[in-house]
């Protein structure tokens, strides 16, 4: 029998499990509600990184892979793994999308532009090997004018890593390849519709308008002198002393080599949408061939994806048909509880409600570590009290977004705010005989200092994440097995008395059923 009492999944984004207390905002915070849950309710640990979620071995977990695996009920091989395998097998170099870009620049005697994040091997957003493979392909095909526009990281990597990465890259570039702009990801990869940031990036790329430097090393060093970390490097054009500043022009081709869609859609729209409303473009390019490495989503006319998205059948929202559902998150994580959790479906598949709570409009979340957690919690509580939804999945962005700032004091405040919100949910669910699963998509805020170097660590971690079942009637000693994120969906369906789809191949972590 299907349970009809409220059932909540609280995803504490970036909340990992780590015994080490140094740099661990969770261990250093006061968390009475999470402590109560861990000490008194059935719980286990889940793998959320590397092969556990379809990523390369040893790679930290990330929100896209985490939510996709949570919703799929099966381990989903991520695009980065698929693309790297195609490079090794040679099919990458025959990809029709890349060949189309090559034909375009040869036909119009124009330039090839490579846009994307310059980072290390731990980032979910780009893989340096993919950039090298693209350069190799274009060299093989005789492309004579290749322009690189690099977005510096400092968020999924150390805050001052760009200087080493730029130096490493310049040593392998040929005479036909040069870096033409350097832009911090804060500007080039905004995803919360702060269009003024995107506009600054676009102006550098298309107009050559921004800070100036003679070379990429100088661009980064000047930014460091301005006290900017890699994430916040002001958009800078590389001016080599002539009229050609490497701008993107009519008839050129762009290959955007980022992997994830959520942080590239805004900038991509500025190039390809005719009825663009983000800001007034001073230059609108014509006859541009725009190629993306992966599928960047809808509303991007004329864009070719080298590796199109794979729509997953029978994800959690589909399996929950018949229950009224709500998926809720702040702006920063809205795509994750909808598009990614739902296996690539752009729109609701079972008429579920999708609710976005606006994230604060500030430069760094260390200034407001509570973010919009209270407003998000209020919305959930209203739904529960008014019997609006049978099933609610919520994402608390604070641990991840504040963890990325590297500010430990702010991290502690973020953890305590989320703990307080979980306590509020416990109270209202207790009144309604409801159930809550508390888990996370990956770790982050439990590791804000690199213990080997002592440096600030703003990136994700490879630690396991919690899996806790809260229901006032569940026996404390109810067995719950350890597992991986893709075990969550089968477990939820079993607890609700719903048969899991055949595609959900992962195991059930707990045999407890709510109505028994």
N, C-alpha and C positions, 0 to 999 in steps of 0.2 A: 504493500500500500504506500502511495506517495505521501511523504510528510508535507503538511501545509503550515507548520509553524515557521516563523522567520528563520532563515538560514543565511549567515553572513560569512563571507570570506574576506579577511583583512590581510592584504598584502603589504607588509612593511618594507617598502622598497629600499634595498641597501642595508638590511639588518642581518648581519651574519653572526655566527657563533665562534668565539675565540676565547681561549683560556687566558691568554696574555692580557694584562691590564694596561700596560704602557700604550698610550695612544688609542686606547679602546674607549670610545665615548659611551658605549653601553655599560661597560664595567664601571666606569667612573660616574655614571649618572645614578640618580635615585629613581628606581623603576618598581614601585611597590606592586603594581598590577601585573606586569609581566613576570615578576618574581613569584607572585601568587599563582599565576597560571602554570608556570614551569614546575613549581613545587607541589601543586595539588591536582593537576589535571593530566590526562594522558598526553604524552608527547614523544617526539623522536627528532631525528636530524635527517635532512635531505641534501643530497649532492646537487649543486647549482652551478657548476663550472665545468669547463673542459668537455670531455666525452659524455658526461652526465646529461648535458643539454645540447649535444650535437655540435659543439665547438671544437677547434683544434685542441689536442692534448695540452694540458698545463695552462690554457688560456683562462683568464678570469671570467666569471659569469657576467652577463649583461641583461638589461631589462627586456630587450627584444627577444632574445633566446629564452629568457626566464618565463615571460608571459606566454610565449608561443607553446612552450612545453607544458606549462600549467594547463592551458586550455585544450591541448591536443590529446593528452592521455597516451602519448607515444613519444619517443625521442625523435626530434626533428633535426635532421642534418641542416646546419646553417649554411647560408650562401657562401661564406668565406671558405668553408671546407670544400664545397662543390667546385668553386672557382679554382682553388689551389690544385685540386685534383685534375681539373681540365688543363691547367698549365703543364703539369707533369706529364699528362697524356698527349699533349700537343693540340688538342681540339680548340683551346683558347685562341690559338694563332690563326684559326680558320673561321672564327666567329663572324657570322654575316653582319652583325651590327658594326663591329670594328672595321670590316672591309668596306662597308658603306661610307664611313667617315673618311677612309683613305681615298676612295674613288672621288668623293666630293672635293677634297682639297686639291687633288690632282686635276680635276676638271676645271676648277676655278682659279688654279694657281694661288691658293690661299693658305692660311695658317692652320695648324693643328694645335688646339689648346687643351691641356690637361689640367683639370680642376680637382682638388681633393685635399684630404687631411694628411699632413705629414706627421706620422706618429710611429710608435714602436709596435711590436708584435702583439701587445696586450689589448689593443683597442678593438672595440666592436664596430667602429665606424669605418675603418680602412686597414688594409694590410699592405705594408711596404713592398712585399713581393709582387703584388698586383701592379703597382706602378712600374716596377722594373720590367715586368712582362710586357706591359704596354709600350714602354720605350724600346724594348727588344723587337716587338712586332713592327713598330713604325720605322725602325732602322732597316729591318729586313725588306720593307716595302718601299724604301727609298724616299721617305718623307724628309724634306730638306729644311723645314721651318717648324720647330716644335717649341711651344711656349708653355711653361709650367706656372701655375698659379697655386701657391701653397697655403693651406690653412694650418696654422700652428695649434697644437693641442693643449698641453698643460692641465688637462682635466682627467683624461684616461692615461696620462703619463706624468712624469715629474714636471714641475712648473717651469723649469728652465732647461728642458731637454732639447728644445728647437735648435739651439746653436750647434749642438753636436750632430743632429740629424741633417741640418742644412750643409754643414761641412762635409759630412759623409756623402751626401747626394751630389754635391758639386764635383766631387772627385771622379764620378762615373759619367757625367754628362759629356756629350760630344760637342763639336763646334756647331752642330745644327740644333742644339737644345739649350735653352736658357730659362732661368727663373725670372719671371716678369712681375710678379707681385707676391707679397707676403701679408697674410691677413689672419688675425686671431679668430679662432672658431666662435668666439662670443658674437662676432659680427657676421661671419660668413655662414654660420650654422645655427642661427636663431630658429626656434620652433614655436615660440609663443606669440607670434604676430606682432613683435616689436619691430615694425617695418623700418624705423629709423636706423636700426643696426644693419639690416639687409641693404638699405639704400647706400650706406657708406661702402659696403663691399662691392655693390654693383657699380658705383661711380668709379672706383679704382679699376675694375675689370674692363669697363666699357669706355670711360672717359680719360682714364689715367689721372684721376683727381684724387689726391690724398697726400699722405706723407711721402717724402722722396728719399731714396737711398741709391748709392751707386751699385750695390750688389746685395745679394740675399743675406750674407753674413752681417753686413753693415746695417741692414734693415732690422735684424734681430737685436744687434748690440745697441742700436739707438733706442729701441723699445725698452731694453733692460735699463738703459740710462734714464728713461722716463718712468721707471719703477713699474713697468708692465710685465706681468708674467706671460707665458706663451699664450694662454687662453685669451688674453686681453690686448694682444698686439694690435695697435691701430692700423687700419688698412694702409699699406705702403706700396707704392709703385717703384719698380726698379728702373731708374733713369740712367741709361748708359751714355748719355751725352749727345744723342742725336734725336731726331724727331720721332723715331720709332720707339715708343715706350711699351710695346708689347700688348697694346690694347686689343680687345676682341672686336673685330670689324665685320661688316657685311660679308657674306659668302664663306666665312670661316667655319671650322668644325670644332665642337667641344666634346670631349670625353670626360665625364664626371665619374671619378673612380672610387667614390665613397660607396660603402656597402648598405648602410641603413637609410631608409627613406625619411624618417621623422625629422632629421636635421638638415635635409637638403631640399625639401620641397619648396620652401619659401624662396630661396635663391634661384632655383630652377624656374619657378613661375615668372620671375622677372625677365627671363630670356624668351619664353615661348608663348606666354598668354597674350592674346591680342587685346582682350578687355581686362587688363591687369588693374587692380584697384589698391594695391598696397601703398604706392606712392606715385608721384608723377615722374615718369622716366624722361630724362632729357634727350636720350638717344634710344631709338627702338631699332634693333638690328633686323636686317632682312636676309632671307635665304641662308639662315643659319642651320647647320646640321648638328643636332644635339643628341648625343649618345650617353646613356647611363649604364653603369656596370650592372646594377640590379634594377628591379622595378621600383620606381619612385612614387607610384600611386597614380590616382586619377587626376584629371584636370590639367594634364601636361600635353597639349596637342602637338603631334609631330615628333614626339620623343621616341627613340628606339632603345629598348632595353636589351643588353647583351645576354642577360640571364633573367628572363621573365619570372614573375612570382608564381609560386605553386599554391593554388587554393586547396586548403585541407578540408576534407569532408568530415562530417560528424564530430565537430568540436563540442566543447562543453555547452555553449549556449544552445546549440541544436539539440543535444541530448536532453536538455532541460525543457524542451517544448512542453507546453501545458502548464508550466509554472510562470507566474509573472516575475520578470527579471529586471534588475537595475545594475548597470555597470557605471561606476562613478570614480572620478579622479580629478586632481588638479590639471590645469592646462599642460604642465610639463609631462604628465604621464597619461594623458587621455588616450593617445593613440595605442598605448600598451594594453589598456583594459578593453579596448574595442578591436581595432584592426589586428593587432598581433595576437591577442588572446583568442580571437575568433578565427584564427588561421588564414588571415588575409582577406576577409570579407570587408569591403568598404562600408557596407550599410548593415543595419540590423537584420539578422536572418530569421529571428523568431519574434519580431516585434518587441524586442527588449528595449527598455528605456536606457538611453545613454546620456549621462549627466556630467557636464564639465563645470568645475569650480575654478574660477580665474586665479591663477598664481599671482603673487605680488609683483608689481612692476618695479623691480629694483635691480641694480647692477649685480649684486652678490647676495645670496641667501643667508650669508653670515650676518647681514644686517637685520634679517627677520627670520630667524630659524624656525619659528612656529609656522611660517608660511600661511596657508589657508586651511590648516588641519581642523580648526574649530568649525569653520563654515561647512566643511565636508562632513564632519561628524554630525553637525546639526541636521543636515539633509538626510543622513542615514537614520538618525533617531526619529525624525518626522515620519519617514516612510514606515518604520517599524511600528510606531505608535498608532499610525492611521491605517495599518494593515494594507499598505499600497503594493507591496511586493513580497512574494514568497522567498525569493532568492536575491541577495545583494552581494556584489563583488566590488570591493573598494580598494583603492591604492593610496597609501600614505607616502607621499614623495619625500618627506623631510630627511630621513636617514641617508638617502642617496644624494639628494640635491645639496644638502648642507655638508655631507661628507666630501663632496667634490670641492668645497671651498678650502679644505685643509685647515680650517679654524676649529681647534679642539673644543674651546669654550662654547662656541656656537653649536658644535656637534652635540655636546652634552645637553644643551637646552632643547635641541631638536628631538633627541631621544626622550627627554622627560615630557615634552608636549605630546608625542605620540603615545607614550605610556598612559598619560592622563586621558587621552581620547579613547584608548582601548578600555580603560576603566569605565568610562561613560557608557560605552557599548555593552559592557558586561552587565551593568545595572539594568538597562532597558530590556536586554535579552532575558535576563533573569525574571523580569516581570511577565514576559510573554512566552516563557518556556521555550525560548529560542536556542539556537546553536550557533557557535562561531568557530571557524578554523582560522588560526593565526599563523601566517607563514611569511616568506619573503621570496623575492625573485633572484637575489644574489647578495653577496656581502659588500660592504664598503665602510660604513661608519665605525665598525669595530676595529679598523686598522687605519688610523689616520697619521701614523708615523711609521716610516720604514725602520724596522728594528735593527737592520744591519748597518744602514748609513746614518740614521738619525734624521733624515730629510722628511719634510712634510710629504705625506702620501695622499694624493687626491683621487687615486684611481680605485677601481673595484678590487675585490679580493677573490680568492678561490676557496674561501671557507664555506662549510655547510651552513644551511639556514634552518630555523626552527619550524616545526610542524606541531601545533598544539590544538587539541580539541576541547572547546569549552561548552558544557551543557550541565546545568545544575543536577541532572539526574544520572550522568554518566559515572560509573564507578572509577575511582582513582586508579585502580590497578588494571584497567582495560588495556590489553596489549596493543601497542602501536609499533609497527616495524620501521626501521630506517629504510630509506629509499632515495628516490630522485624526484625532481619536480613533476615529471610526467606521471607519477603515481597519484598525484592529487586528484585529478578528474575522476578516475575510476573509483577512488575512495569516496569522494563526494556522492557520486551516483549510488554507490552501495549503501551509504548511510541514509540516503533519501528513499531507498527502495526502488530505484530505477535501474533497469538493465543497461549495462554499458554497451555501446556500439562495438562491433567486431574490430573496427579500426583502432580502438583503444586497447593496445596490447600490453600495457603496463599493469602492475599488480595493485591489489587492494591492500592498503596499509593497516586497516583496522576493520574487524568484522562486526563492530557495533552498528546496530541500526536504531534509528531514533524512536520508532514507534513500537519497538519490541520490549 
